[in-house]
Amino acid sequence: MDIIPAIDIINGKCVRLSQGDFNQQKQYNENPLEVAQQFESAGLRRLHLVDLDGARQKKIVNHKVLENIAKNTKLKIDFGGGVQSDDDIKLAFDSGAAQVTGGSIAIRQPALFEKWLQLYGAERIILGADVKEDKIAISGWQETSDITVTSFIKGYLQKGVKYVICTDVSKDGMLAGTSIELYKHLRQNLPHASLIASGGVSNLQDLIDLKNIGMKGAIVGKALYENKINLEELKILIN
């Protein structure tokens, strides 16, 4: 299972939110590159980089942060937040993203998301499935659709999606454990999907549990910043 550290960006700085609430944010470092280099030094090979300003403004804002990390590390970066147009996705890839995650766009403009899937390929386009009470949440989690997470992912698997980041918004940033039952349900119903869990990882056992049910990857954020999991511990799970 891939262990994927997360860096969320507001105003060019490394922050974490609680349950996607912009009024509940905590700044951890003014230098995201420094954080990324710490992850790389620990042996991690991937990074989940989210432009929270972009998610709110519906266009990429912090591409310079992406560019700086891409130029100064060898991390494979998946980038999300504000990717809403052909210009946005081109900017993300030109700035060094290895992959781009699309969530809101896959709901609002499915034809555009499908075009990107065909143009860039399933290895480079990740489906973002953010969940609130089994329904897909969009626009930086500020809105909830009437589409269930299972039907949403299933529909896009049929259109060629390979990788899916599934985030339970209620768990994100709360350090209260992952939505293991949700992921078990998705694994059972969508056995061919490469599912990446996000939200709620609070200790090493959470990661072991996710690995044991067959998740492709797990994103870790606040647990690292709050020292609930240290980078040395992660080495036993790094492939």
PAKE-945379 format. One record per residue: x, y, z of N, C-alpha, C in turn; residue in three letters. Coordinates in steps of 0.2 Angstrom, whole numbers, padded with zeros to 4 digits, always signed. Layout:
XYZXYZXYZALA
...
This chain:
+0004-0006+0000+0000+0000+0000+0004+0006+0000MET
+0003+0011-0004+0006+0017-0004+0004+0022+0002ASP
+0009+0024+0005+0008+0029+0010+0010+0036+0007ILE
+0004+0040+0007+0005+0047+0004+0004+0052+0009ILE
+0009+0056+0010+0008+0062+0015+0005+0067+0011PRO
+0001+0071+0015-0003+0077+0012+0000+0084+0014ALA
+0000+0088+0009+0001+0095+0011-0005+0099+0008ILE
-0008+0103+0012-0014+0107+0010-0011+0114+0011ASP
-0013+0118+0006-0010+0125+0005-0015+0131+0005ILE
-0014+0135+0010-0018+0142+0010-0013+0147+0010ILE
-0014+0152+0006-0009+0158+0006-0002+0156+0005ASN
+0000+0150+0002+0006+0148+0001+0009+0144+0007GLY
+0005+0143+0012+0008+0140+0018+0004+0133+0019LYS
+0008+0129+0023+0005+0122+0025+0001+0123+0031CYS
-0006+0121+0029-0011+0121+0034-0015+0114+0035VAL
-0019+0113+0040-0024+0108+0040-0030+0111+0042ARG
-0036+0108+0039-0042+0110+0041-0045+0104+0045LEU
-0051+0106+0049-0055+0100+0052-0061+0100+0048SER
-0063+0094+0046-0069+0093+0042-0070+0097+0036GLN
-0065+0100+0033-0065+0104+0027-0068+0111+0029GLY
-0068+0113+0035-0070+0119+0038-0064+0125+0037ASP
-0065+0130+0033-0060+0135+0032-0059+0139+0039PHE
-0064+0139+0043-0064+0143+0049-0060+0139+0055ASN
-0059+0132+0053-0055+0128+0058-0049+0126+0055GLN
-0044+0131+0054-0038+0129+0051-0032+0130+0055GLN
-0027+0126+0054-0021+0127+0059-0015+0127+0054LYS
-0011+0132+0055-0005+0133+0051+0001+0129+0054GLN
+0004+0125+0050+0010+0121+0053+0017+0123+0050TYR
+0017+0126+0044+0024+0128+0042+0023+0133+0036ASN
+0027+0138+0036+0027+0143+0031+0030+0141+0025GLU
+0034+0135+0025+0038+0133+0019+0036+0126+0018ASN
+0031+0125+0013+0029+0118+0011+0035+0114+0008PRO
+0039+0117+0005+0045+0114+0002+0049+0110+0007LEU
+0050+0114+0013+0053+0111+0019+0050+0104+0021GLU
+0043+0105+0021+0039+0099+0024+0040+0093+0019VAL
+0039+0095+0012+0040+0090+0007+0047+0086+0007ALA
+0052+0090+0008+0059+0087+0009+0060+0083+0015GLN
+0056+0084+0020+0056+0080+0026+0053+0073+0024GLN
+0048+0073+0021+0044+0067+0018+0049+0063+0014PHE
+0052+0067+0009+0056+0063+0005+0062+0060+0008GLU
+0065+0063+0013+0071+0061+0017+0069+0055+0021SER
+0063+0054+0023+0060+0048+0026+0059+0042+0022ALA
+0060+0043+0015+0059+0037+0011+0052+0037+0007GLY
+0048+0042+0009+0041+0043+0005+0043+0045-0002LEU
+0039+0042-0006+0040+0044-0013+0034+0048-0017ARG
+0029+0048-0013+0023+0052-0016+0021+0058-0012ARG
+0017+0062-0014+0014+0068-0011+0007+0070-0014LEU
+0003+0071-0009-0004+0073-0011-0004+0081-0009HIS
-0004+0085-0014-0004+0092-0013-0011+0095-0015LEU
-0014+0099-0010-0020+0102-0012-0020+0109-0011VAL
-0022+0113-0016-0023+0120-0016-0030+0122-0014ASP
-0030+0123-0007-0037+0125-0004-0039+0132-0006LEU
-0035+0136-0008-0037+0143-0011-0040+0141-0017ASP
-0037+0137-0021-0040+0135-0028-0046+0132-0027GLY
-0047+0128-0022-0054+0124-0022-0059+0129-0021ALA
-0058+0135-0017-0063+0140-0015-0064+0144-0021ARG
-0059+0146-0025-0059+0151-0030-0061+0148-0037GLN
-0061+0141-0037-0062+0137-0043-0057+0138-0049LYS
-0051+0139-0047-0046+0140-0052-0039+0139-0048LYS
-0034+0137-0051-0028+0135-0047-0025+0142-0045ILE
-0023+0142-0039-0020+0148-0036-0012+0147-0034VAL
-0011+0141-0031-0004+0140-0028+0000+0136-0032ASN
+0000+0137-0039+0004+0133-0043+0012+0134-0042HIS
+0014+0140-0039+0021+0141-0038+0023+0136-0033LYS
+0019+0135-0028+0021+0130-0023+0022+0123-0026VAL
+0018+0121-0030+0018+0115-0034+0025+0115-0038LEU
+0026+0120-0041+0032+0120-0045+0039+0120-0041GLU
+0038+0123-0035+0044+0123-0031+0046+0116-0028ASN
+0041+0113-0026+0041+0106-0024+0044+0101-0029ILE
+0041+0102-0035+0042+0097-0040+0050+0098-0043ALA
+0052+0105-0043+0059+0106-0045+0064+0104-0040LYS
+0062+0104-0033+0067+0103-0028+0066+0096-0024ASN
+0062+0092-0027+0061+0085-0024+0060+0080-0030THR
+0060+0074-0028+0059+0069-0033+0052+0065-0032LYS
+0048+0069-0027+0042+0066-0026+0037+0066-0032LEU
+0033+0060-0032+0028+0060-0037+0022+0063-0034LYS
+0020+0069-0037+0015+0073-0034+0008+0073-0037ILE
+0003+0071-0033-0004+0072-0036-0007+0078-0033ASP
-0009+0082-0038-0011+0089-0036-0019+0090-0037PHE
-0022+0093-0033-0029+0094-0033-0031+0101-0030GLY
-0037+0103-0032-0039+0110-0029-0039+0115-0034GLY
-0045+0117-0037-0046+0122-0042-0045+0120-0049GLY
-0044+0114-0050-0043+0112-0057-0050+0111-0061VAL
-0052+0117-0064-0058+0117-0067-0059+0119-0074GLN
-0053+0119-0078-0053+0121-0085-0047+0117-0088SER
-0047+0118-0095-0041+0115-0099-0035+0119-0097ASP
-0036+0125-0096-0030+0129-0094-0027+0127-0087ASP
-0032+0126-0082-0029+0124-0076-0026+0117-0076ASP
-0028+0112-0079-0025+0106-0079-0018+0106-0083ILE
-0018+0110-0088-0011+0111-0092-0006+0115-0087LYS
-0009+0120-0083-0004+0123-0078-0002+0118-0073LEU
-0006+0114-0071-0004+0109-0066+0001+0104-0068ALA
+0000+0102-0074+0005+0097-0077+0012+0101-0079PHE
+0011+0107-0081+0017+0111-0083+0021+0113-0077ASP
+0017+0113-0071+0021+0115-0065+0024+0109-0061SER
+0023+0103-0064+0027+0098-0061+0022+0092-0058GLY
+0016+0093-0059+0012+0087-0056+0013+0081-0060ALA
+0013+0075-0057+0013+0069-0060+0006+0067-0062ALA
+0002+0068-0057-0005+0067-0058-0010+0072-0055GLN
-0016+0073-0058-0021+0078-0056-0027+0074-0053VAL
-0029+0077-0048-0036+0074-0045-0041+0079-0046THR
-0047+0076-0049-0053+0080-0051-0059+0077-0047GLY
-0062+0081-0043-0068+0079-0039-0074+0083-0042GLY
-0074+0090-0040-0080+0094-0042-0081+0094-0049SER
-0076+0094-0053-0076+0095-0060-0080+0088-0063ILE
-0079+0083-0060-0082+0076-0062-0089+0076-0061ALA
-0091+0080-0057-0099+0081-0056-0102+0086-0060ILE
-0098+0092-0060-0101+0098-0063-0100+0098-0071ARG
-0094+0095-0073-0093+0095-0080-0090+0088-0082GLN
-0094+0083-0082-0092+0076-0083-0089+0075-0090PRO
-0091+0079-0095-0088+0078-0102-0081+0081-0102ALA
-0080+0086-0098-0073+0089-0098-0068+0084-0094LEU
-0071+0081-0089-0067+0077-0085-0065+0070-0089PHE
-0070+0068-0093-0069+0062-0097-0064+0064-0103GLU
-0064+0070-0105-0060+0072-0110-0052+0072-0108LYS
-0052+0074-0102-0045+0074-0098-0043+0067-0098TRP
-0047+0062-0096-0046+0055-0095-0043+0052-0101LEU
-0046+0054-0107-0044+0051-0113-0038+0055-0116GLN
-0037+0061-0114-0031+0065-0117-0025+0063-0113LEU
-0025+0063-0106-0019+0062-0102-0018+0055-0100TYR
-0024+0051-0100-0023+0044-0098-0025+0042-0091GLY
-0027+0036-0089-0029+0034-0083-0024+0034-0077ALA
-0018+0034-0079-0012+0034-0075-0011+0041-0072GLU
-0013+0046-0075-0012+0053-0073-0018+0057-0071ARG
-0024+0054-0072-0030+0058-0069-0033+0053-0064ILE
-0034+0056-0058-0037+0053-0052-0044+0056-0051ILE
-0048+0051-0049-0055+0053-0048-0055+0055-0040LEU
-0057+0061-0038-0058+0063-0031-0066+0061-0029GLY
-0066+0057-0024-0073+0055-0022-0074+0057-0015ALA
-0076+0063-0013-0077+0066-0006-0084+0065-0004ASP
-0084+0062+0002-0090+0059+0004-0093+0062+0011VAL
-0099+0064+0010-0103+0067+0016-0109+0062+0017LYS
-0109+0058+0022-0115+0054+0023-0117+0050+0017GLU
-0112+0047+0014-0113+0043+0008-0114+0046+0002ASP
-0115+0053+0002-0116+0057-0004-0109+0061-0006LYS
-0109+0062-0012-0103+0066-0015-0103+0073-0013ILE
-0098+0076-0010-0097+0083-0008-0092+0086-0013ALA
-0094+0092-0015-0090+0096-0020-0088+0103-0018ILE
-0085+0107-0022-0083+0114-0021-0079+0115-0014SER
-0074+0111-0013-0070+0111-0007-0075+0109-0001GLY
-0079+0104-0002-0084+0101+0003-0089+0106+0005TRP
-0090+0112+0002-0095+0117+0004-0102+0115+0002GLN
-0103+0110-0003-0109+0108-0006-0109+0100-0006GLU
-0115+0098-0005-0116+0090-0006-0121+0089-0012THR
-0119+0084-0016-0124+0082-0021-0128+0077-0019SER
-0133+0074-0024-0137+0069-0022-0135+0062-0025ASP
-0128+0062-0027-0126+0056-0030-0122+0052-0024ILE
-0123+0045-0024-0120+0041-0019-0113+0040-0021THR
-0109+0039-0016-0102+0037-0018-0101+0031-0022VAL
-0104+0026-0021-0103+0020-0024-0105+0021-0032THR
-0111+0024-0033-0113+0025-0040-0109+0029-0044SER
-0106+0034-0040-0102+0039-0043-0095+0036-0045PHE
-0092+0032-0041-0086+0029-0043-0087+0023-0048ILE
-0092+0020-0047-0094+0014-0052-0095+0017-0059LYS
-0098+0023-0060-0099+0026-0066-0093+0028-0070GLY
-0088+0030-0066-0082+0033-0069-0077+0027-0070TYR
-0078+0021-0066-0074+0016-0068-0075+0013-0075LEU
-0082+0013-0076-0084+0011-0083-0082+0015-0088GLN
-0080+0022-0087-0077+0026-0092-0069+0026-0092LYS
-0066+0022-0088-0059+0021-0089-0055+0024-0083GLY
-0058+0026-0078-0054+0029-0072-0051+0023-0068VAL
-0045+0023-0066-0041+0018-0063-0041+0020-0055LYS
-0038+0026-0054-0037+0028-0047-0042+0032-0044TYR
-0044+0031-0037-0049+0035-0034-0047+0036-0027VAL
-0047+0043-0026-0046+0045-0019-0052+0046-0015ILE
-0054+0042-0010-0060+0043-0007-0059+0046+0000CYS
-0062+0052+0001-0061+0055+0008-0068+0056+0011THR
-0068+0053+0017-0074+0055+0022-0073+0061+0025ASP
-0077+0066+0023-0076+0073+0025-0077+0073+0033VAL
-0082+0069+0036-0083+0070+0043-0077+0067+0047SER
-0072+0064+0044-0066+0061+0047-0060+0065+0046LYS
-0060+0069+0041-0054+0073+0039-0052+0078+0044ASP
-0046+0077+0046-0043+0082+0051-0045+0081+0058GLY
-0049+0075+0059-0051+0074+0066-0047+0070+0071MET
-0043+0066+0068-0038+0061+0071-0043+0056+0075LEU
-0048+0054+0072-0053+0050+0076-0053+0043+0072ALA
-0049+0041+0068-0049+0035+0065-0052+0035+0058GLY
-0051+0031+0053-0053+0031+0047-0060+0028+0046THR
-0063+0029+0040-0070+0026+0039-0069+0019+0036SER
-0067+0014+0040-0065+0008+0038-0071+0004+0035ILE
-0077+0005+0038-0083+0001+0035-0084+0004+0029GLU
-0084+0010+0027-0085+0013+0021-0080+0010+0016LEU
-0074+0010+0017-0069+0007+0013-0070-0001+0012TYR
-0072-0004+0017-0073-0011+0016-0079-0012+0011LYS
-0084-0008+0012-0090-0008+0007-0088-0007+0000HIS
-0084-0002-0001-0082+0000-0008-0077-0005-0011LEU
-0073-0008-0006-0069-0014-0009-0073-0020-0011ARG
-0078-0021-0007-0083-0027-0009-0087-0026-0015GLN
-0089-0019-0016-0093-0018-0022-0090-0016-0028ASN
-0083-0013-0027-0079-0011-0033-0072-0014-0032LEU
-0072-0021-0033-0066-0024-0032-0060-0023-0037PRO
-0062-0020-0042-0057-0018-0047-0054-0011-0047HIS
-0057-0007-0042-0054+0000-0042-0048+0000-0037ALA
-0044+0004-0039-0038+0006-0035-0040+0012-0030SER
-0042+0010-0024-0044+0015-0020-0039+0017-0015LEU
-0039+0024-0014-0034+0027-0010-0039+0030-0004ILE
-0037+0029+0002-0041+0031+0008-0038+0038+0010ALA
-0043+0042+0012-0041+0049+0014-0045+0051+0020SER
-0042+0054+0025-0047+0056+0031-0047+0052+0037GLY
-0044+0055+0042-0045+0052+0049-0040+0047+0051GLY
-0035+0046+0047-0029+0042+0049-0026+0045+0056VAL
-0026+0041+0061-0023+0044+0068-0018+0040+0071SER
-0016+0034+0068-0011+0030+0071-0008+0025+0066ASN
-0003+0022+0068-0001+0016+0063-0006+0011+0062LEU
-0009+0009+0067-0014+0004+0066-0019+0005+0061GLN
-0021+0012+0060-0026+0013+0055-0023+0012+0048ASP
-0017+0013+0047-0014+0011+0041-0013+0004+0040LEU
-0012+0000+0045-0012-0007+0044-0018-0010+0043ILE
-0024-0007+0046-0030-0010+0044-0032-0008+0037ASP
-0030-0002+0035-0032-0001+0028-0028-0005+0023LEU
-0022-0007+0025-0018-0011+0020-0021-0018+0020LYS
-0024-0020+0026-0026-0027+0027-0033-0028+0023ASN
-0037-0023+0021-0043-0024+0017-0041-0022+0010ILE
-0035-0021+0008-0033-0021+0001-0034-0014-0002GLY
-0033-0009+0002-0033-0002-0001-0026-0001-0005MET
-0027+0003-0010-0021+0004-0015-0016+0009-0011LYS
-0019+0014-0007-0015+0019-0004-0019+0022+0002GLY
-0015+0026+0006-0018+0029+0011-0015+0036+0012ALA
-0019+0041+0012-0016+0048+0013-0016+0050+0020ILE
-0010+0053+0023-0009+0054+0030-0008+0062+0030VAL
-0011+0065+0034-0010+0072+0035-0009+0074+0042GLY
-0014+0076+0046-0014+0079+0052-0010+0074+0057LYS
-0011+0068+0056-0007+0063+0061+0000+0064+0061ALA
+0003+0066+0055+0010+0067+0054+0012+0074+0058LEU
+0008+0079+0056+0009+0086+0059+0009+0086+0066TYR
+0004+0082+0069+0003+0082+0076+0007+0076+0080GLU
+0012+0073+0076+0016+0068+0079+0012+0062+0082ASN
+0006+0061+0079+0003+0055+0081+0006+0048+0077LYS
+0009+0050+0072+0013+0045+0068+0020+0048+0066ILE
+0025+0045+0068+0031+0048+0066+0034+0045+0060ASN
+0038+0048+0056+0041+0046+0050+0045+0040+0050LEU
+0048+0039+0056+0052+0032+0057+0047+0026+0057GLU
+0041+0027+0060+0036+0022+0061+0034+0020+0054GLU
+0033+0025+0049+0030+0023+0043+0035+0019+0039LEU
+0041+0019+0040+0046+0015+0036+0044+0007+0036LYS
+0041+0005+0041+0039-0002+0041+0033-0004+0036ILE
+0030+0001+0034+0024+0001+0029+0026+0003+0022LEU
+0032+0006+0021+0034+0009+0015+0036+0003+0011ILE
+0033+0003+0005+0035-0003+0000+0043-0002-0002ASN
